[in-house]
Amino acid sequence: MVKVVLKLSAILLLCFSSTQIIMGQSETEIKTNEIFLRESIQELLMQTFIDFPEGDPRLIFVRSESENSANWLLEEELTSYLGAKGFSLALPQKEVKSDNFENCWDLLYRIIELRLEYPKVKSKRLFGQKFVHRESDLNMSFRLTEKNTGKILWAKRKNHFNSDLFPKKIVPMIQSEQYSFLSPKLPEDTTGKYLEPALVAAAVGGLVYLFFASR
């Protein structure tokens, strides 16, 4: 009987030891989709504006060349970046009453592509915690001109890709239903879809066999 118990214990240990939670990032360290995209945009800006023209304009007018639901996100990061560089900025919603725009610049931006998605869900090991693979793909263009003359001072287009991994169980916590681009569709998890039930059935069958064989 002791041998049977040992066999049963071994099988249970083999089948279910992998169900222990994989320790990694704590949930408090997980980035929301907005933070993840902001960091991606910040990286793109640092790479793009490395050769931004040197000068001392009185004012830089920042505006978009096209409509995009994520314009506000890029605009916030763009103005924050330029403000940290010491530039004085004017946004479209801010009225600037002046008839003289001498030594002022226009900075136009365009979001060609801003894509956030979950390409796959997977487990690091069988029966383990499910993890979501997250990716962002950015494609943006910028054009700087003299406000009075329209002369192009600088133009740049940049792509940036970023990715990470986070526990599937926190998906509701990191999304924002207010903005569709911050709430991508979660794909079906096919990892172990058929294998895990088969292993469980085999384990249960083995336990039943050992139980009756020991009698």
Backbone as CSV, one residue per row, in Angstrom:
resi,resn,N_x,N_y,N_z,CA_x,CA_y,CA_z,C_x,C_y,C_z
1,MET,0.828,-1.203,0.000,0.000,0.000,0.000,0.866,1.257,0.000
2,VAL,1.995,1.183,0.738,2.905,2.323,0.792,3.444,2.641,-0.593
3,LYS,3.786,1.573,-1.348,4.308,1.776,-2.701,3.273,2.464,-3.590
4,VAL,2.018,2.080,-3.420,0.945,2.698,-4.220,0.836,4.179,-3.908
5,VAL,0.895,4.517,-2.616,0.806,5.922,-2.203,1.962,6.725,-2.784
6,LEU,3.168,6.112,-2.759,4.336,6.799,-3.306,4.177,7.025,-4.805
7,LYS,3.632,6.010,-5.502,3.415,6.151,-6.941,2.394,7.243,-7.232
8,LEU,1.332,7.248,-6.452,0.301,8.273,-6.627,0.868,9.657,-6.392
9,SER,1.689,9.775,-5.348,2.282,11.079,-5.027,3.204,11.548,-6.145
10,ALA,3.969,10.602,-6.711,4.900,10.947,-7.790,4.158,11.444,-9.018
11,ILE,3.066,10.768,-9.345,2.282,11.170,-10.521,1.662,12.550,-10.312
12,LEU,1.104,12.754,-9.115,0.495,14.053,-8.829,1.531,15.164,-8.880
13,LEU,2.714,14.886,-8.338,3.772,15.883,-8.351,4.215,16.198,-9.767
14,LEU,4.317,15.186,-10.601,4.746,15.359,-11.982,3.732,16.170,-12.781
15,CYS,2.448,15.887,-12.553,1.398,16.529,-13.354,1.101,17.949,-12.932
16,PHE,1.226,18.211,-11.630,0.737,19.500,-11.154,1.788,20.415,-10.541
17,SER,3.044,20.002,-10.560,4.080,20.887,-10.027,4.213,22.148,-10.854
18,SER,3.914,22.014,-12.173,4.045,23.166,-13.071,2.901,24.155,-12.931
19,THR,1.952,23.867,-12.053,0.854,24.809,-11.868,1.224,25.940,-10.922
20,GLN,2.403,25.879,-10.333,2.829,26.945,-9.434,2.997,28.236,-10.217
21,ILE,2.684,29.328,-9.594,2.765,30.640,-10.263,4.211,30.988,-10.549
22,ILE,4.444,31.448,-11.774,5.786,31.878,-12.173,6.027,33.263,-11.605
23,MET,7.074,33.372,-10.822,7.375,34.662,-10.229,8.130,35.516,-11.241
24,GLY,7.705,36.738,-11.420,8.361,37.666,-12.342,8.065,39.063,-11.870
25,GLN,7.644,39.919,-12.797,7.268,41.272,-12.424,6.062,41.225,-11.491
26,SER,6.100,42.033,-10.467,4.919,42.138,-9.624,3.885,42.973,-10.364
27,GLU,2.621,42.797,-10.002,1.554,43.477,-10.715,1.666,44.988,-10.588
28,THR,2.268,45.466,-9.502,2.413,46.901,-9.324,3.436,47.482,-10.293
29,GLU,4.282,46.632,-10.888,5.298,47.098,-11.822,4.844,47.000,-13.274
30,ILE,3.703,46.387,-13.511,3.216,46.217,-14.866,2.785,47.563,-15.442
31,LYS,3.176,47.820,-16.677,2.845,49.083,-17.328,1.469,48.992,-17.991
32,THR,0.674,50.024,-17.825,-0.579,50.094,-18.561,-0.252,50.296,-20.035
33,ASN,-1.248,50.092,-20.892,-1.020,50.286,-22.325,-0.660,51.735,-22.634
34,GLU,-1.247,52.665,-21.901,-0.917,54.078,-22.131,0.536,54.373,-21.789
35,ILE,1.002,53.868,-20.641,2.393,54.081,-20.253,3.329,53.399,-21.237
36,PHE,2.975,52.186,-21.654,3.784,51.450,-22.627,3.924,52.251,-23.927
37,LEU,2.814,52.822,-24.412,2.861,53.621,-25.641,3.617,54.924,-25.429
38,ARG,3.428,55.561,-24.283,4.158,56.800,-23.998,5.668,56.565,-24.036
39,GLU,6.107,55.485,-23.425,7.542,55.183,-23.415,8.046,54.897,-24.830
40,SER,7.229,54.239,-25.640,7.601,53.968,-27.026,7.726,55.277,-27.813
41,ILE,6.784,56.196,-27.585,6.823,57.497,-28.260,8.039,58.296,-27.807
42,GLN,8.337,58.244,-26.527,9.507,58.954,-26.004,10.791,58.453,-26.665
43,GLU,10.905,57.142,-26.824,12.078,56.572,-27.472,12.164,57.023,-28.930
44,LEU,11.006,57.046,-29.615,10.980,57.500,-31.006,11.419,58.957,-31.109
45,LEU,10.939,59.810,-30.202,11.286,61.230,-30.240,12.780,61.441,-30.001
46,MET,13.344,60.710,-29.066,14.774,60.856,-28.782,15.618,60.483,-29.999
47,GLN,15.174,59.457,-30.719,15.902,59.031,-31.912,15.693,59.996,-33.085
48,THR,14.493,60.564,-33.170,14.129,61.414,-34.303,14.710,62.811,-34.191
49,PHE,14.660,63.400,-33.013,15.035,64.814,-32.832,16.504,64.996,-32.486
50,ILE,17.305,63.965,-32.702,18.723,64.064,-32.384,19.425,65.121,-33.232
51,ASP,18.892,65.384,-34.441,19.488,66.399,-35.314,18.530,67.578,-35.537
52,PHE,17.660,67.825,-34.563,16.734,68.946,-34.657,17.526,70.242,-34.745
53,PRO,17.116,71.171,-35.627,17.897,72.405,-35.852,18.152,73.193,-34.569
54,GLU,19.354,73.692,-34.459,19.681,74.562,-33.337,19.205,75.972,-33.671
55,GLY,18.708,76.658,-32.719,18.206,78.008,-32.938,17.520,78.511,-31.695
56,ASP,17.065,79.742,-31.769,16.395,80.352,-30.633,15.114,81.035,-31.100
57,PRO,14.154,80.229,-31.569,12.888,80.823,-32.029,12.110,81.418,-30.862
58,ARG,11.369,82.470,-31.148,10.537,83.054,-30.098,9.457,82.081,-29.666
59,LEU,8.967,81.327,-30.654,7.854,80.427,-30.380,7.814,79.319,-31.430
60,ILE,7.462,78.110,-31.004,7.239,77.005,-31.932,5.762,76.630,-31.855
61,PHE,5.085,76.721,-32.991,3.674,76.338,-33.061,3.589,74.849,-33.410
62,VAL,2.980,74.075,-32.541,2.888,72.622,-32.719,1.470,72.269,-33.145
63,ARG,1.349,71.585,-34.265,0.013,71.178,-34.719,0.105,69.921,-35.583
64,SER,-1.032,69.242,-35.696,-1.093,67.996,-36.462,-1.487,68.276,-37.908
65,GLU,-0.962,67.445,-38.805,-1.319,67.539,-40.220,-2.506,66.654,-40.569
66,SER,-2.925,65.798,-39.650,-4.038,64.884,-39.941,-4.741,64.496,-38.646
67,GLU,-5.976,64.036,-38.782,-6.751,63.600,-37.621,-6.362,62.176,-37.228
68,ASN,-6.202,61.986,-35.937,-5.917,60.653,-35.408,-6.348,60.621,-33.950
69,SER,-6.966,59.536,-33.535,-7.459,59.446,-32.162,-6.339,59.472,-31.126
70,ALA,-5.096,59.242,-31.569,-3.959,59.236,-30.642,-3.141,60.524,-30.713
71,ASN,-3.635,61.534,-31.430,-2.892,62.794,-31.555,-2.575,63.411,-30.199
72,TRP,-3.540,63.343,-29.276,-3.338,63.952,-27.957,-2.160,63.320,-27.221
73,LEU,-1.978,62.016,-27.415,-0.899,61.312,-26.728,0.464,61.747,-27.279
74,LEU,0.582,61.784,-28.591,1.828,62.224,-29.207,2.097,63.691,-28.877
75,GLU,1.061,64.522,-28.925,1.231,65.951,-28.670,1.734,66.209,-27.255
76,GLU,1.196,65.471,-26.293,1.649,65.636,-24.908,3.122,65.283,-24.765
77,GLU,3.529,64.169,-25.360,4.927,63.750,-25.256,5.849,64.681,-26.055
78,LEU,5.361,65.152,-27.203,6.164,66.040,-28.045,6.413,67.380,-27.361
79,THR,5.362,67.967,-26.801,5.529,69.252,-26.120,6.372,69.106,-24.847
80,SER,6.216,67.976,-24.166,7.028,67.732,-22.982,8.503,67.623,-23.358
81,TYR,8.771,66.928,-24.457,10.158,66.742,-24.910,10.781,68.081,-25.303
82,LEU,10.077,68.856,-26.115,10.617,70.136,-26.577,10.705,71.152,-25.445
83,GLY,9.719,71.112,-24.539,9.755,72.017,-23.394,10.971,71.771,-22.521
84,ALA,11.327,70.490,-22.371,12.515,70.151,-21.582,13.797,70.644,-22.258
85,LYS,13.725,70.855,-23.578,14.873,71.370,-24.323,14.957,72.891,-24.254
86,GLY,13.965,73.517,-23.635,13.998,74.966,-23.448,13.224,75.771,-24.471
87,PHE,12.471,75.105,-25.371,11.700,75.820,-26.375,10.380,76.322,-25.795
88,SER,9.925,77.483,-26.284,8.609,78.007,-25.942,7.627,77.513,-26.992
89,LEU,6.493,76.965,-26.548,5.584,76.288,-27.465,4.190,76.903,-27.438
90,ALA,3.501,76.763,-28.566,2.104,77.182,-28.671,1.324,76.052,-29.328
91,LEU,0.235,75.656,-28.692,-0.611,74.591,-29.221,-1.811,75.196,-29.937
92,PRO,-2.477,74.416,-30.797,-3.627,74.938,-31.557,-4.712,75.531,-30.671
93,GLN,-4.947,74.928,-29.505,-6.009,75.409,-28.633,-5.611,76.666,-27.863
94,LYS,-4.343,77.041,-27.973,-3.858,78.230,-27.271,-3.791,79.405,-28.249
95,GLU,-4.549,80.432,-27.974,-4.579,81.585,-28.866,-3.325,82.437,-28.661
96,VAL,-2.682,82.767,-29.761,-1.514,83.627,-29.720,-1.837,84.868,-30.539
97,LYS,-2.068,85.970,-29.879,-2.446,87.208,-30.557,-1.190,87.982,-30.938
98,SER,-0.841,87.888,-32.207,0.335,88.595,-32.697,0.236,88.735,-34.206
99,ASP,0.634,89.890,-34.679,0.675,90.112,-36.125,2.075,89.869,-36.676
100,ASN,2.990,89.640,-35.778,4.378,89.452,-36.195,4.881,88.092,-35.721
101,PHE,5.055,87.181,-36.677,5.555,85.849,-36.336,7.010,85.683,-36.766
102,GLU,7.730,86.787,-36.829,9.142,86.716,-37.211,9.905,85.877,-36.188
103,ASN,10.769,85.045,-36.693,11.564,84.137,-35.873,10.694,83.159,-35.086
104,CYS,9.558,82.774,-35.686,8.716,81.713,-35.111,8.727,80.509,-36.056
105,TRP,8.577,79.338,-35.490,8.596,78.112,-36.292,7.250,77.396,-36.200
106,ASP,6.962,76.643,-37.249,5.822,75.731,-37.274,6.354,74.301,-37.226
107,LEU,5.886,73.508,-36.281,6.261,72.091,-36.231,5.002,71.269,-36.466
108,LEU,4.945,70.612,-37.603,3.789,69.787,-37.951,4.137,68.310,-37.769
109,TYR,3.240,67.581,-37.153,3.458,66.149,-36.950,2.325,65.361,-37.592
110,ARG,2.617,64.121,-37.946,1.607,63.239,-38.528,1.827,61.818,-38.015
111,ILE,0.774,61.213,-37.501,0.825,59.802,-37.115,0.454,58.985,-38.347
112,ILE,1.451,58.382,-38.968,1.207,57.536,-40.135,0.646,56.194,-39.685
113,GLU,1.221,55.690,-38.603,0.711,54.450,-38.009,1.024,54.438,-36.529
114,LEU,0.045,54.054,-35.737,0.247,53.821,-34.316,-0.556,52.564,-33.982
115,ARG,0.163,51.473,-33.825,-0.496,50.173,-33.643,-0.053,49.531,-32.340
116,LEU,-1.036,49.161,-31.533,-0.775,48.423,-30.306,-1.599,47.149,-30.372
117,GLU,-0.957,45.988,-30.175,-1.686,44.734,-30.284,-1.085,43.656,-29.401
118,TYR,-1.889,42.607,-29.194,-1.453,41.411,-28.476,-1.369,40.287,-29.503
119,PRO,-0.222,40.048,-30.105,-0.142,39.031,-31.159,-0.345,37.600,-30.676
120,LYS,-0.012,37.323,-29.419,-0.183,35.943,-28.952,-0.233,35.862,-27.431
121,VAL,-0.833,34.778,-26.962,-0.879,34.450,-25.541,-0.185,33.111,-25.371
122,LYS,0.668,33.017,-24.389,1.408,31.764,-24.225,1.740,31.518,-22.753
123,SER,2.147,30.295,-22.470,2.599,29.917,-21.138,4.093,29.662,-21.201
124,LYS,4.786,30.038,-20.141,6.218,29.783,-20.097,6.497,28.304,-19.883
125,ARG,5.516,27.596,-19.340,5.625,26.144,-19.187,4.229,25.560,-19.093
126,LEU,4.114,24.277,-19.303,2.821,23.600,-19.306,2.126,23.781,-17.962
127,PHE,0.842,24.123,-18.007,0.022,24.377,-16.838,0.420,25.664,-16.108
128,GLY,1.357,26.412,-16.684,1.821,27.623,-16.016,0.915,28.811,-16.258
129,GLN,1.250,29.906,-15.636,0.494,31.143,-15.787,0.547,31.623,-17.240
130,LYS,-0.551,32.170,-17.730,-0.622,32.659,-19.100,-0.032,34.069,-19.185
131,PHE,0.729,34.291,-20.249,1.338,35.597,-20.473,0.925,36.133,-21.841
132,VAL,0.761,37.445,-21.913,0.379,38.111,-23.158,1.590,38.819,-23.742
133,HIS,1.814,38.596,-25.018,2.884,39.282,-25.732,2.293,40.589,-26.274
134,ARG,2.920,41.719,-25.917,2.413,43.038,-26.317,3.410,43.718,-27.254
135,GLU,2.899,44.308,-28.324,3.750,44.982,-29.303,3.183,46.353,-29.659
136,SER,4.089,47.295,-29.911,3.689,48.592,-30.465,4.523,48.839,-31.716
137,ASP,3.879,49.385,-32.730,4.559,49.703,-33.987,4.188,51.139,-34.354
138,LEU,5.164,52.027,-34.328,4.934,53.447,-34.574,5.601,53.892,-35.865
139,ASN,4.912,54.744,-36.590,5.463,55.356,-37.801,4.961,56.804,-37.813
140,MET,5.876,57.757,-37.650,5.496,59.159,-37.515,6.410,60.055,-38.330
141,SER,5.859,61.174,-38.754,6.654,62.136,-39.514,6.541,63.520,-38.885
142,PHE,7.591,64.325,-39.070,7.649,65.670,-38.500,8.245,66.619,-39.545
143,ARG,7.728,67.844,-39.556,8.241,68.838,-40.504,8.284,70.204,-39.817
144,LEU,9.449,70.838,-39.884,9.661,72.137,-39.251,9.836,73.204,-40.327
145,THR,9.073,74.277,-40.224,9.161,75.370,-41.201,9.204,76.719,-40.491
146,GLU,9.679,77.726,-41.219,9.579,79.099,-40.722,8.126,79.544,-40.876
147,LYS,7.572,80.125,-39.842,6.144,80.455,-39.879,5.836,81.552,-40.897
148,ASN,6.718,82.512,-41.034,6.465,83.616,-41.964,6.640,83.217,-43.422
149,THR,7.710,82.483,-43.699,8.074,82.198,-45.093,7.656,80.807,-45.569
150,GLY,7.437,79.892,-44.654,7.111,78.519,-45.037,8.335,77.707,-45.432
151,LYS,9.505,78.276,-45.268,10.741,77.577,-45.624,10.925,76.349,-44.725
152,ILE,11.207,75.207,-45.359,11.412,73.970,-44.598,12.800,73.968,-43.962
153,LEU,12.828,73.868,-42.657,14.094,73.858,-41.918,14.575,72.445,-41.603
154,TRP,13.610,71.530,-41.511,13.956,70.155,-41.089,12.754,69.256,-41.306
155,ALA,12.990,68.035,-41.706,11.900,67.060,-41.886,12.431,65.667,-41.572
156,LYS,11.608,64.870,-40.939,12.056,63.536,-40.528,10.862,62.596,-40.436
157,ARG,11.116,61.337,-40.787,10.128,60.277,-40.612,10.808,59.121,-39.908
158,LYS,10.101,58.531,-38.931,10.748,57.513,-38.110,9.785,56.382,-37.760
159,ASN,10.329,55.160,-37.779,9.612,53.961,-37.317,10.205,53.525,-35.988
160,HIS,9.371,52.955,-35.149,9.867,52.435,-33.874,9.010,51.248,-33.459
161,PHE,9.671,50.164,-33.037,8.986,48.948,-32.607,9.367,48.642,-31.171
162,ASN,8.394,48.184,-30.395,8.648,47.849,-28.998,7.786,46.650,-28.611
163,SER,8.239,45.875,-27.640,7.465,44.714,-27.196,7.808,44.353,-25.761
164,ASP,6.889,43.669,-25.113,7.133,43.140,-23.777,6.155,42.009,-23.494
165,LEU,6.158,41.520,-22.260,5.348,40.374,-21.858,4.744,40.689,-20.497
166,PHE,3.456,40.335,-20.297,2.835,40.575,-18.999,1.798,39.489,-18.725
167,PRO,1.430,39.256,-17.453,0.454,38.211,-17.106,-0.928,38.502,-17.696
168,LYS,-1.534,37.495,-18.245,-2.841,37.652,-18.886,-3.912,38.137,-17.906
169,LYS,-3.804,37.738,-16.659,-4.856,38.042,-15.686,-5.016,39.536,-15.423
170,ILE,-4.012,40.355,-15.791,-4.113,41.784,-15.502,-4.572,42.600,-16.710
171,VAL,-4.964,41.935,-17.796,-5.413,42.663,-18.996,-6.463,43.722,-18.676
172,PRO,-7.511,43.415,-17.886,-8.525,44.445,-17.600,-7.958,45.660,-16.866
173,MET,-6.835,45.474,-16.169,-6.265,46.556,-15.371,-5.424,47.520,-16.200
174,ILE,-4.923,47.089,-17.333,-3.980,47.921,-18.087,-4.593,48.598,-19.307
175,GLN,-5.837,48.220,-19.636,-6.470,48.789,-20.819,-7.274,50.045,-20.466
176,SER,-7.700,50.763,-21.502,-8.532,51.949,-21.320,-9.672,51.880,-22.320
177,GLU,-10.864,51.627,-21.824,-12.020,51.504,-22.708,-12.375,52.824,-23.383
178,GLN,-11.843,53.920,-22.868,-12.136,55.233,-23.445,-11.522,55.387,-24.836
179,TYR,-10.396,54.697,-25.057,-9.700,54.800,-26.334,-9.501,53.392,-26.898
180,SER,-10.032,53.162,-28.078,-9.966,51.816,-28.663,-8.533,51.382,-28.932
181,PHE,-7.653,52.323,-29.277,-6.274,51.932,-29.587,-5.503,51.500,-28.339
182,LEU,-6.062,51.753,-27.162,-5.435,51.309,-25.921,-6.058,50.009,-25.399
183,SER,-6.997,49.450,-26.162,-7.659,48.202,-25.755,-7.695,47.212,-26.912
184,PRO,-6.539,46.684,-27.307,-6.517,45.727,-28.418,-7.259,44.433,-28.083
185,LYS,-7.633,43.725,-29.134,-8.331,42.450,-28.956,-7.363,41.376,-28.496
186,LEU,-7.804,40.598,-27.523,-6.979,39.520,-26.992,-7.187,38.258,-27.811
187,PRO,-6.132,37.663,-28.373,-6.296,36.450,-29.187,-6.587,35.230,-28.330
188,GLU,-7.098,34.200,-28.962,-7.366,32.946,-28.253,-6.050,32.279,-27.888
189,ASP,-5.996,31.755,-26.696,-4.799,31.048,-26.230,-4.881,29.592,-26.669
190,THR,-3.994,29.197,-27.566,-4.002,27.814,-28.064,-2.888,26.965,-27.442
191,THR,-2.080,27.605,-26.568,-0.996,26.857,-25.933,-1.557,25.780,-25.015
192,GLY,-1.305,24.551,-25.337,-1.754,23.447,-24.499,-3.257,23.244,-24.504
193,LYS,-3.929,23.775,-25.520,-5.392,23.687,-25.568,-5.866,22.244,-25.546
194,TYR,-5.155,21.388,-26.269,-5.548,19.977,-26.331,-4.604,19.094,-25.507
195,LEU,-3.369,19.544,-25.347,-2.389,18.738,-24.640,-2.678,18.667,-23.147
196,GLU,-3.010,19.803,-22.529,-3.242,19.825,-21.095,-4.403,18.918,-20.672
197,PRO,-5.571,18.992,-21.347,-6.657,18.071,-20.975,-6.270,16.614,-21.163
198,ALA,-5.479,16.336,-22.204,-5.064,14.958,-22.450,-4.162,14.452,-21.327
199,LEU,-3.265,15.304,-20.865,-2.364,14.906,-19.781,-3.139,14.709,-18.482
200,VAL,-4.107,15.572,-18.231,-4.915,15.427,-17.021,-5.690,14.116,-17.066
201,ALA,-6.283,13.797,-18.237,-7.035,12.555,-18.386,-6.120,11.346,-18.191
202,ALA,-4.910,11.447,-18.735,-3.963,10.343,-18.589,-3.562,10.154,-17.127
203,ALA,-3.362,11.276,-16.427,-2.974,11.200,-15.023,-4.085,10.573,-14.185
204,VAL,-5.331,11.006,-14.450,-6.469,10.456,-13.703,-6.624,8.965,-14.000
205,GLY,-6.455,8.602,-15.296,-6.539,7.185,-15.655,-5.475,6.363,-14.960
206,GLY,-4.262,6.929,-14.868,-3.183,6.227,-14.184,-3.471,6.032,-12.708
207,LEU,-4.063,7.060,-12.087,-4.412,6.955,-10.665,-5.460,5.874,-10.435
208,VAL,-6.454,5.848,-11.324,-7.506,4.829,-11.204,-6.918,3.429,-11.359
209,TYR,-6.029,3.283,-12.357,-5.403,1.970,-12.592,-4.600,1.524,-11.375
210,LEU,-3.776,2.432,-10.839,-2.962,2.070,-9.686,-3.812,1.723,-8.459
211,PHE,-4.906,2.441,-8.342,-5.772,2.195,-7.191,-6.339,0.764,-7.229
212,PHE,-6.860,0.386,-8.402,-7.464,-0.955,-8.498,-6.400,-2.051,-8.585
213,ALA,-5.226,-1.714,-9.146,-4.164,-2.725,-9.242,-3.598,-3.079,-7.870
214,SER,-3.720,-2.145,-6.940,-3.159,-2.390,-5.604,-4.089,-3.176,-4.702
215,ARG,-5.297,-3.365,-5.133,-6.284,-4.035,-4.292,-6.073,-5.550,-4.329
